[in-house]
Amino acid sequence: MKLLLKFSCLLFILGLNFTACKKAPKGVDSKTATAANAPATANANDKMYNITDGQLQWTGTKVGGQHSGTVKINGGEIAASNGQISAGTVNIDMSSITVTDLKAGDGKEDLEGHLNNEDFFNTAAHPNATFKVTSATGSGTSTSITGDLTIKGITKSITVPANVAMAGDKISVVTPSFKINRTEWDVKYGSGLIGTAKDKIIHDEIGLVLSLKGQAK
């Protein structure tokens, strides 16, 4: 009886661990929708900022673990006043994708190569992604931004919360973690949608955090 009880407890613990490993990244639902294809325009009293620095932090999970990394922002511009964004374009250098949870020689280079090839983002054919603001509401820490996100030539509308801070000639925009479903942009490798074995599945949702810094023109 004691042996049976111990075995049952072990199965329960293993079950909890397995369930934890299957969880998708945490984050706000980005509410993917059909692209608007109509970028917002700046207001007459807006200040224009060049994006001088920024990155996307990403987290991907699978059964048994997860990986994380960054993608560089390659310029763009933001129109804003009084802590409120009215328009903007963010240029994303997909070929800069890096893995930060692995060290060189420990699979880092292999995974980065895989993320760059046709199985994932095919950066040789699609080196750039963009996010173009189509509307924004609120200001400061209560900002909500809707925009068209283009990856691999596919454009979808997403809506994300953000914290917008303006001081002098500088602006910063930082989002909390939000999630996109990669299959919406034809990134289907390892997805259960294509019949991947359960113990090999990579979750469709990717967790992202966007941070930007800008300088007034």
GUDREN-932799 format. One record per residue (C-alpha): residue number from 1; residue in one letter; y, z, x. Coordinates in nm, 4 decimals. Last residue first. Layout:
N
pt num NUM residuo a v Y w Z u X
...
***
This chain:
217
pt num 217 residuo k v 6.5595 w -3.5044 u 1.4106
pt num 216 residuo a v 6.4604 w -3.1489 u 1.3265
pt num 215 residuo q v 6.1584 w -3.0212 u 1.5195
pt num 214 residuo g v 5.8160 w -2.9687 u 1.3613
pt num 213 residuo k v 5.5116 w -2.7500 u 1.3979
pt num 212 residuo l v 5.1886 w -2.8034 u 1.2058
pt num 211 residuo s v 4.8731 w -2.6070 u 1.1218
pt num 210 residuo l v 4.5884 w -2.7349 u 0.9050
pt num 209 residuo v v 4.2797 w -2.5208 u 0.8401
pt num 208 residuo l v 3.9616 w -2.7002 u 0.7321
pt num 207 residuo g v 3.6170 w -2.6019 u 0.5985
pt num 206 residuo i v 3.3776 w -2.8930 u 0.5537
pt num 205 residuo e v 3.1672 w -2.9269 u 0.2369
pt num 204 residuo d v 2.8643 w -3.1563 u 0.2345
pt num 203 residuo h v 2.6407 w -2.8963 u 0.3935
pt num 202 residuo i v 2.4153 w -3.0199 u 0.6714
pt num 201 residuo i v 2.0536 w -3.0359 u 0.5532
pt num 200 residuo k v 1.7704 w -3.0226 u 0.8070
pt num 199 residuo d v 1.5514 w -2.7509 u 0.6482
pt num 198 residuo k v 1.5855 w -2.9142 u 0.3064
pt num 197 residuo a v 1.4746 w -3.2577 u 0.4292
pt num 196 residuo t v 1.7557 w -3.5147 u 0.3955
pt num 195 residuo g v 1.7234 w -3.7244 u 0.0797
pt num 194 residuo i v 2.0530 w -3.9107 u 0.0933
pt num 193 residuo l v 2.2416 w -3.6715 u -0.1336
pt num 192 residuo g v 2.1042 w -3.3741 u 0.0607
pt num 191 residuo s v 2.3520 w -3.4687 u 0.3288
pt num 190 residuo g v 2.2420 w -3.4930 u 0.6927
pt num 189 residuo y v 2.4727 w -3.7879 u 0.7633
pt num 188 residuo k v 2.6865 w -3.8619 u 0.4583
pt num 187 residuo v v 3.0409 w -3.9095 u 0.5859
pt num 186 residuo d v 3.1503 w -4.1729 u 0.3312
pt num 185 residuo w v 3.4919 w -4.0165 u 0.2621
pt num 184 residuo e v 3.3861 w -3.8452 u -0.0639
pt num 183 residuo t v 3.0702 w -3.7470 u 0.1278
pt num 182 residuo r v 3.2838 w -3.5106 u 0.3371
pt num 181 residuo n v 3.3494 w -3.2750 u 0.0455
pt num 180 residuo i v 3.6744 w -3.1033 u 0.1355
pt num 179 residuo k v 3.7333 w -2.7312 u 0.1737
pt num 178 residuo f v 4.0386 w -2.5185 u 0.2384
pt num 177 residuo s v 4.1098 w -2.2452 u 0.4918
pt num 176 residuo p v 4.4650 w -2.1168 u 0.4558
pt num 175 residuo t v 4.7335 w -2.3721 u 0.5273
pt num 174 residuo v v 5.0055 w -2.3558 u 0.7908
pt num 173 residuo v v 5.3367 w -2.5432 u 0.7957
pt num 172 residuo s v 5.5988 w -2.4695 u 1.0585
pt num 171 residuo i v 5.9604 w -2.5853 u 1.0717
pt num 170 residuo k v 6.2222 w -2.5803 u 1.3441
pt num 169 residuo d v 6.5922 w -2.6687 u 1.3607
pt num 168 residuo g v 6.7128 w -2.3246 u 1.2587
pt num 167 residuo a v 6.4204 w -2.1375 u 1.1051
pt num 166 residuo m v 6.1926 w -2.2845 u 0.8399
pt num 165 residuo a v 5.8540 w -2.1438 u 0.7308
pt num 164 residuo v v 5.6131 w -2.3184 u 0.4940
pt num 163 residuo n v 5.2894 w -2.1400 u 0.4033
pt num 162 residuo a v 5.0426 w -2.3736 u 0.2384
pt num 161 residuo p v 4.8154 w -2.4235 u -0.0628
pt num 160 residuo v v 4.6087 w -2.7438 u -0.0826
pt num 159 residuo t v 4.5780 w -3.0380 u -0.3220
pt num 158 residuo i v 4.3702 w -3.3442 u -0.2330
pt num 157 residuo s v 4.4038 w -3.7131 u -0.3228
pt num 156 residuo k v 4.1449 w -3.9533 u -0.1856
pt num 155 residuo t v 4.1785 w -4.2488 u 0.0507
pt num 154 residuo i v 3.8929 w -4.4234 u 0.2315
pt num 153 residuo g v 3.9701 w -4.6163 u 0.5521
pt num 152 residuo k v 3.7412 w -4.3943 u 0.7576
pt num 151 residuo i v 3.9556 w -4.0946 u 0.6544
pt num 150 residuo t v 4.2685 w -4.1195 u 0.4369
pt num 149 residuo l v 4.4045 w -3.8056 u 0.2693
pt num 148 residuo d v 4.6552 w -3.8721 u -0.0108
pt num 147 residuo g v 4.8727 w -3.5721 u -0.0859
pt num 146 residuo t v 4.9269 w -3.2668 u -0.3008
pt num 145 residuo i v 5.0988 w -2.9640 u -0.1504
pt num 144 residuo s v 5.1220 w -2.6175 u -0.3046
pt num 143 residuo t v 5.3756 w -2.3774 u -0.1556
pt num 142 residuo s v 5.3808 w -2.0072 u -0.2379
pt num 141 residuo t v 5.4303 w -1.8733 u 0.1155
pt num 140 residuo g v 5.7613 w -2.0574 u 0.1500
pt num 139 residuo s v 5.8298 w -2.2848 u -0.1446
pt num 138 residuo g v 5.6856 w -2.3938 u -0.4774
pt num 137 residuo t v 5.5642 w -2.7414 u -0.5663
pt num 136 residuo a v 5.4786 w -3.0480 u -0.3637
pt num 135 residuo s v 5.4097 w -3.4112 u -0.4466
pt num 134 residuo t v 5.2675 w -3.7299 u -0.2908
pt num 133 residuo v v 5.2461 w -3.6049 u 0.0676
pt num 132 residuo k v 5.0687 w -3.8476 u 0.2989
pt num 131 residuo f v 4.7722 w -3.7286 u 0.5067
pt num 130 residuo t v 4.6481 w -3.9732 u 0.7659
pt num 129 residuo a v 4.3349 w -4.0509 u 0.9685
pt num 128 residuo n v 4.3180 w -4.2411 u 1.2941
pt num 127 residuo p v 4.0426 w -4.3664 u 1.5255
pt num 126 residuo h v 3.8598 w -4.5597 u 1.2517
pt num 125 residuo a v 3.6475 w -4.8290 u 1.4172
pt num 124 residuo a v 3.5779 w -4.6429 u 1.7419
pt num 123 residuo t v 3.6159 w -4.3184 u 1.5481
pt num 122 residuo n v 3.2980 w -4.3729 u 1.3483
pt num 121 residuo f v 3.3497 w -4.0428 u 1.1600
pt num 120 residuo f v 2.9887 w -3.9265 u 1.1067
pt num 119 residuo d v 2.6715 w -4.1256 u 1.1609
pt num 118 residuo e v 2.8727 w -4.4149 u 1.3055
pt num 117 residuo n v 2.9688 w -4.2250 u 1.6208
pt num 116 residuo n v 3.2431 w -3.9705 u 1.6926
pt num 115 residuo l v 3.0611 w -3.6691 u 1.5473
pt num 114 residuo h v 2.7535 w -3.7647 u 1.7508
pt num 113 residuo g v 2.9491 w -3.7855 u 2.0739
pt num 112 residuo e v 3.1043 w -3.4454 u 2.0079
pt num 111 residuo l v 2.7565 w -3.3050 u 1.9407
pt num 110 residuo d v 2.6148 w -3.4459 u 2.2622
pt num 109 residuo e v 2.9109 w -3.3272 u 2.4703
pt num 108 residuo k v 2.8872 w -2.9704 u 2.3429
pt num 107 residuo g v 2.5092 w -2.9440 u 2.3770
pt num 106 residuo d v 2.5125 w -2.6557 u 2.6250
pt num 105 residuo g v 2.6300 w -2.8547 u 2.9282
pt num 104 residuo a v 2.9926 w -2.7859 u 2.8454
pt num 103 residuo k v 3.0170 w -2.4809 u 2.6218
pt num 102 residuo l v 2.9646 w -2.4721 u 2.2465
pt num 101 residuo d v 3.1774 w -2.3039 u 1.9765
pt num 100 residuo t v 3.4809 w -2.5247 u 2.0394
pt num 99 residuo v v 3.3538 w -2.8688 u 1.9420
pt num 98 residuo t v 3.6180 w -3.1400 u 1.9820
pt num 97 residuo i v 3.7566 w -3.4228 u 1.7716
pt num 96 residuo s v 4.0211 w -3.6189 u 1.9633
pt num 95 residuo s v 3.9002 w -3.9555 u 1.8303
pt num 94 residuo m v 4.0116 w -3.8457 u 1.4835
pt num 93 residuo d v 4.3778 w -3.8398 u 1.5879
pt num 92 residuo i v 4.5476 w -3.7271 u 1.2643
pt num 91 residuo n v 4.8906 w -3.8545 u 1.1592
pt num 90 residuo v v 5.0709 w -3.6343 u 0.9046
pt num 89 residuo t v 5.3197 w -3.7944 u 0.6662
pt num 88 residuo g v 5.5851 w -3.6108 u 0.4696
pt num 87 residuo a v 5.7751 w -3.5576 u 0.1482
pt num 86 residuo s v 5.9457 w -3.2884 u -0.0608
pt num 85 residuo i v 5.8643 w -2.9690 u 0.1274
pt num 84 residuo q v 6.0366 w -2.6497 u 0.0174
pt num 83 residuo g v 6.1430 w -2.3739 u 0.2561
pt num 82 residuo n v 6.5089 w -2.4175 u 0.1727
pt num 81 residuo s v 6.4969 w -2.7887 u 0.2597
pt num 80 residuo a v 6.2158 w -3.0231 u 0.3573
pt num 79 residuo a v 6.1168 w -3.3714 u 0.4764
pt num 78 residuo i v 5.8239 w -3.3760 u 0.7191
pt num 77 residuo e v 5.7311 w -3.6303 u 0.9855
pt num 76 residuo g v 5.4325 w -3.7664 u 1.1755
pt num 75 residuo g v 5.2836 w -3.6909 u 1.5127
pt num 74 residuo n v 4.9318 w -3.7117 u 1.6516
pt num 73 residuo i v 4.7637 w -3.4028 u 1.5082
pt num 72 residuo k v 4.4648 w -3.3049 u 1.7177
pt num 71 residuo v v 4.1170 w -3.2307 u 1.5767
pt num 70 residuo t v 3.9524 w -2.8935 u 1.6344
pt num 69 residuo g v 3.6148 w -2.7237 u 1.6496
pt num 68 residuo s v 3.3466 w -2.5350 u 1.4641
pt num 67 residuo h v 2.9684 w -2.5338 u 1.4361
pt num 66 residuo q v 2.7279 w -2.3631 u 1.1955
pt num 65 residuo g v 2.3838 w -2.2095 u 1.1673
pt num 64 residuo g v 2.0306 w -2.2116 u 1.0280
pt num 63 residuo v v 2.0663 w -2.4377 u 0.7269
pt num 62 residuo k v 2.3896 w -2.6189 u 0.8005
pt num 61 residuo t v 2.7574 w -2.5399 u 0.8298
pt num 60 residuo g v 3.0694 w -2.7273 u 0.9387
pt num 59 residuo t v 3.3955 w -2.5620 u 1.0351
pt num 58 residuo w v 3.7149 w -2.7461 u 1.1208
pt num 57 residuo q v 4.0499 w -2.6547 u 1.2747
pt num 56 residuo l v 4.3057 w -2.9280 u 1.2221
pt num 55 residuo q v 4.5815 w -2.9383 u 1.4780
pt num 54 residuo g v 4.9539 w -2.9393 u 1.5330
pt num 53 residuo d v 5.2466 w -3.0202 u 1.7565
pt num 52 residuo t v 5.5728 w -3.2140 u 1.7507
pt num 51 residuo i v 5.5924 w -3.3200 u 1.3873
pt num 50 residuo n v 5.9356 w -3.4809 u 1.3596
pt num 49 residuo y v 6.1548 w -3.3092 u 1.1038
pt num 48 residuo m v 6.3940 w -3.4483 u 0.8447
pt num 47 residuo k v 6.6352 w -3.2148 u 0.6667
pt num 46 residuo d v 6.6542 w -3.2648 u 0.2936
pt num 45 residuo n v 6.9813 w -3.2885 u 0.1012
pt num 44 residuo a v 6.9247 w -3.6394 u -0.0359
pt num 43 residuo n v 6.5645 w -3.5692 u -0.1334
pt num 42 residuo a v 6.2795 w -3.7242 u 0.0643
pt num 41 residuo t v 6.0338 w -3.9647 u -0.0979
pt num 40 residuo a v 5.6816 w -3.8892 u -0.2177
pt num 39 residuo p v 5.4020 w -4.1270 u -0.1215
pt num 38 residuo a v 5.2614 w -4.3435 u -0.4022
pt num 37 residuo n v 4.8953 w -4.4293 u -0.3483
pt num 36 residuo a v 4.7995 w -4.1548 u -0.5976
pt num 35 residuo a v 4.4436 w -4.1328 u -0.4694
pt num 34 residuo t v 4.1765 w -4.0364 u -0.7216
pt num 33 residuo a v 4.0976 w -3.6653 u -0.7085
pt num 32 residuo t v 3.9776 w -3.3947 u -0.4698
pt num 31 residuo k v 4.0632 w -3.0428 u -0.5812
pt num 30 residuo s v 4.1030 w -2.8821 u -0.2368
pt num 29 residuo d v 3.8748 w -2.5911 u -0.3246
pt num 28 residuo v v 3.9979 w -2.2937 u -0.1214
pt num 27 residuo g v 3.7855 w -2.1852 u 0.1718
pt num 26 residuo k v 3.4567 w -2.0500 u 0.2971
pt num 25 residuo p v 3.2121 w -2.2839 u 0.4666
pt num 24 residuo a v 2.8852 w -2.3593 u 0.2819
pt num 23 residuo k v 2.6164 w -2.0908 u 0.2583
pt num 22 residuo k v 2.2643 w -2.1836 u 0.3660
pt num 21 residuo c v 2.2553 w -1.9449 u 0.6622
pt num 20 residuo a v 2.3269 w -1.6515 u 0.4314
pt num 19 residuo t v 2.0328 w -1.7478 u 0.2077
pt num 18 residuo f v 1.8003 w -1.7552 u 0.5072
pt num 17 residuo n v 1.9195 w -1.4132 u 0.6184
pt num 16 residuo l v 1.8737 w -1.2647 u 0.2709
pt num 15 residuo g v 1.5254 w -1.4167 u 0.2398
pt num 14 residuo l v 1.4286 w -1.2806 u 0.5803
pt num 13 residuo i v 1.5339 w -0.9347 u 0.4656
pt num 12 residuo f v 1.3355 w -0.9640 u 0.1389
pt num 11 residuo l v 1.0298 w -1.0999 u 0.3193
pt num 10 residuo l v 1.0412 w -0.8060 u 0.5584
pt num 9 residuo c v 1.0734 w -0.5595 u 0.2700
pt num 8 residuo s v 0.7683 w -0.7136 u 0.0995
pt num 7 residuo f v 0.5673 w -0.6871 u 0.4227
pt num 6 residuo k v 0.6630 w -0.3224 u 0.4605
pt num 5 residuo l v 0.5590 w -0.2511 u 0.1012
pt num 4 residuo l v 0.2260 w -0.4316 u 0.1470
pt num 3 residuo l v 0.1559 w -0.2316 u 0.4622
pt num 2 residuo k v 0.2411 w 0.0929 u 0.2819
pt num 1 residuo m v 0.0000 w 0.0000 u 0.0000
***
